[in-house]
Amino acid sequence: MKNLYIWDPVVRLVHWLLAAGFAANALFTDPDGTLHQTIGYFIAALLGIRLLWGLIGSRYARFSSFRPDLGAAAGHLADIAAGRRNCHKGHSPLGALMICNLLLTLLGIALTGWLLTVPLLISAGWPEELHEVLVTWAEVSVLLHAGAVLFETRRTKVRLARAMITGYKNLPDRSAGR
C-alpha cells in the first residue's frame, strides 16, 4: 500500500463546506428566511471557488483530471460487476460523473434561488418549482454519492471519506501508478 497525497486543502474544505451548507439549507433553515438565503449565497461563492480551482488548482482538483466519460463509467460498472478492484488516484469514472452532476445541480439551485429574489420573477411559479426539483435531485444525488463512497470503500479497501479529510489515499501498490 502507498499513502499518496491526492486532495489538496481547497478541495477538501470546499467539499465539506458545501456538504454542511447544503445540509443546513435542506434540513434546518426556513426556505423563506434570511439565513437560508445567506447560506445559499455562501454556497454560490463556494461553487465559484471550486470552479476556479477546477481550472487552476492542483493536479487532481482540475477538471481535466476527471472528465466525464460514459465509456469509462461503463467500464467501471463492468469492473464492479466482475469483482475487479481497480483503484484510482483521483476520482473514479463514476465519481467524475457524480461530481459533475453535483456541481451542476448546486449551480442550478443557486441560480434558481437567486431568481426567486428578482422582482419580475417573484410571482412566477417556475423558478420555485425548478428550485425544488433541483433540491430533490441533489438530495437523491447526495444519498447516492454517500452510498457509493461507502460501497467503494468496502469494495476497494480504500478509505475514501478519510482521504477527503486528510488528503491522503492509501492505495494498493498496483494502483499507485493509475
Secondary structure, DSSP 8 states (H G I E B T S, - for coil): -EEEE---HHHHHHHHHHHHHHHIIIIIS-TTSHHHHHHHHHHHHHHHHHHHHHHHS-TTTSGGGS---HHHHHHHHHHHHHT-----SS--HHHHHHHHHHHHHHHHHHHHHHHTTSGGGTT-SHHHHHHHHHHHHHHHHHHHHHHHHHHHHHHH---HHHHHHHSEEEE-GGGTT-
